[in-house]
Amino acid sequence: MIRLFASISIALVVGYPPVVAAQDGDETLPAPMAALADRGAEIGQSFEAPSGLTGYTVSFQGQTLAAYLTSDGEHVVVGTLLDGDGTNLSQPVIEAAANAARPESDWAALAKAGWIADGSDEAERVVYAFTDPNCPFCHRFYQQSRDWIEAGAVQIRHVMVGVLRQDSLPKSATLLASDDPSAALAEHEANFDEGGVTPADRLPAEAQERVQQNNQLMSELGIRGTPSVFYRDDEGKIRLVRGLPRGDQMQAVMGGARPGSE
């Protein structure tokens, strides 16, 4: 016996015949899944599910969810699948999808974003971080990365966004428009407890647009909070840490133990 509980407003799609819609070129989707995609959901991989259902991983508004297509291909329900013992059958699939490697297109998009470099251009390792100038956890990430940065091992590229407070966007735009953005960011972080950078009276339209584009990119990548940190693992795959990296996560992001700790 299985039980399925719907969890979001687009949970149930009914009345579609089992036709197919194109996805990623050669692949096809049943119409109910295509309807989810039309509503803003990103459809991931399919997987086998009990009782004739076909499961799909779905990304919607920054959340990773599971969707279940009925055996006739006419309906889909998004939610949590439980068995008769109350075991959550969706959670392992959702966790695997959420922790999966990110596509190369994410890295390419980040490289084109409006970012400020922290660290040497000669560093072998590059890390991208969505950063809001009013974010205390972004500030802690900046502080905790000093040993790797000062050793020349890592360059962190702070993709400046404005999402937390009304003055976040003008602060980010002010930093991006500075004559020396890296030095301006360092000064901002040094004075973070006193409010950091003061927004310029007149902000270049280009700098404001760059921050707005970064905000849009953040949304497109399913990022809902700062810091959100992208890095390459030992196999070169792109990984994402949502929130402040801690402990082993920090070492994974930075590519090794803190310099001087051994």
SVG drawing of the C-alpha trace seen along z (x, -y; Angstrom):
<svg xmlns="http://www.w3.org/2000/svg" viewBox="-10 -62 62 64">
<polyline fill="none" stroke="black" stroke-width="0.4" points="0.0,0.0 1.3,-3.4 0.1,-6.9 0.9,-10.1 0.5,-13.6 0.4,-16.6 2.7,-19.4 2.6,-22.4 -0.1,-24.4 0.7,-22.7 0.3,-19.3 -2.4,-17.8 -2.7,-18.1 -5.6,-16.3 -7.4,-15.8 -4.4,-15.6 -4.2,-12.8 -1.0,-10.8 0.7,-12.7 4.3,-13.8 6.1,-17.1 9.7,-17.7 12.4,-18.3 16.1,-18.8 16.0,-17.9 15.6,-14.1 13.9,-13.4 10.1,-13.5 7.8,-14.1 4.2,-13.0 1.9,-16.0 1.2,-16.3 5.0,-16.6 5.2,-19.1 2.4,-21.0 4.5,-21.2 7.4,-22.6 5.1,-25.2 4.2,-26.3 7.9,-26.9 9.1,-23.5 12.4,-22.1 11.9,-18.4 14.8,-16.2 15.5,-12.5 12.8,-9.8 12.9,-6.8 11.0,-3.7 8.2,-4.0 5.8,-1.5 2.3,-0.6 2.8,-1.5 3.9,-5.1 6.8,-6.7 8.7,-9.1 10.5,-12.3 12.6,-14.7 11.3,-18.3 12.9,-21.6 10.3,-24.3 11.0,-27.7 14.3,-26.6 12.9,-23.3 13.7,-19.8 10.5,-17.7 9.3,-14.3 6.5,-14.0 4.6,-10.8 3.0,-10.1 0.1,-7.7 0.3,-4.5 -2.1,-5.8 0.1,-8.8 -2.8,-11.2 -2.1,-12.6 0.8,-13.7 0.9,-14.3 3.7,-16.2 4.3,-15.3 5.6,-12.8 5.2,-9.0 4.8,-6.9 4.4,-3.1 2.1,-1.3 4.7,-1.6 5.0,-5.3 8.4,-5.2 9.1,-8.3 10.0,-6.8 10.5,-10.2 13.1,-11.6 16.1,-9.5 15.4,-10.4 15.0,-14.1 18.2,-14.1 20.1,-12.5 18.8,-15.0 19.5,-18.0 23.1,-16.8 23.7,-15.9 26.4,-17.7 25.4,-20.9 25.5,-21.3 28.4,-23.0 26.0,-25.7 25.8,-27.0 29.6,-27.5 29.5,-29.3 26.7,-31.6 28.5,-32.4 31.7,-33.3 29.7,-35.9 28.1,-37.4 29.0,-40.6 31.5,-39.4 34.3,-40.7 37.5,-38.7 38.9,-38.0 42.3,-36.4 45.0,-36.0 44.3,-35.7 47.0,-33.0 45.2,-30.8 44.6,-27.3 41.2,-27.0 38.2,-29.2 35.0,-29.4 31.8,-31.4 29.6,-32.7 26.4,-34.6 27.0,-37.4 24.7,-40.1 26.6,-42.9 24.1,-42.8 24.4,-39.1 26.1,-38.2 26.8,-34.6 28.4,-35.9 30.6,-38.0 31.5,-34.9 32.4,-33.1 34.7,-35.9 36.4,-35.9 36.7,-32.1 38.3,-31.9 41.2,-34.2 43.9,-31.5 43.2,-30.0 43.0,-33.4 46.2,-34.8 48.1,-31.6 47.2,-32.2 45.5,-28.8 41.9,-30.0 40.2,-32.9 36.6,-33.5 34.5,-35.3 31.7,-37.1 28.6,-37.4 27.1,-40.5 23.3,-40.5 20.8,-42.7 18.1,-40.6 18.1,-41.0 17.5,-44.7 16.4,-47.8 20.0,-49.1 21.5,-45.7 21.3,-46.5 22.8,-50.0 25.6,-48.7 26.4,-45.9 26.3,-48.3 28.6,-50.7 31.1,-47.9 31.0,-46.7 31.4,-50.3 34.4,-51.1 37.7,-51.9 39.1,-48.8 36.2,-46.5 38.4,-44.0 39.8,-46.6 36.3,-48.1 35.0,-44.7 37.8,-44.2 37.1,-47.6 33.4,-46.8 34.1,-43.5 36.5,-45.2 33.8,-47.6 30.8,-45.2 29.8,-45.6 29.4,-49.3 27.3,-48.9 30.0,-48.5 30.0,-50.4 27.8,-53.5 25.8,-53.5 27.0,-56.1 24.7,-59.1 24.8,-58.5 25.1,-54.9 26.0,-54.0 23.1,-52.4 25.3,-49.7 26.3,-48.7 22.7,-48.6 21.8,-46.5 24.6,-44.0 23.2,-43.5 19.7,-43.0 21.1,-40.5 22.8,-38.7 19.5,-38.6 17.9,-37.1 20.6,-34.5 20.3,-33.6 16.6,-32.9 17.2,-30.9 19.7,-28.7 17.2,-27.9 19.1,-29.8 17.1,-31.2 19.6,-32.4 23.1,-33.7 25.8,-32.7 25.4,-30.0 28.8,-28.6 29.7,-26.8 32.9,-24.8 34.5,-21.9 35.1,-18.7 38.1,-16.4 36.6,-14.9 35.9,-18.3 32.2,-18.1 30.3,-21.3 28.9,-21.2 26.7,-23.6 26.7,-24.4 23.6,-26.3 24.4,-28.5 27.6,-29.0 30.0,-26.0 31.0,-24.4 33.6,-21.9 34.3,-19.3 32.1,-21.3 34.6,-24.2 37.5,-22.0 35.7,-20.6 34.9,-24.1 38.5,-25.2 40.0,-22.0 41.9,-20.9 42.7,-21.6 43.3,-25.1 46.9,-26.2 49.2,-25.9 46.9,-23.6 48.9,-20.4"/>
</svg>
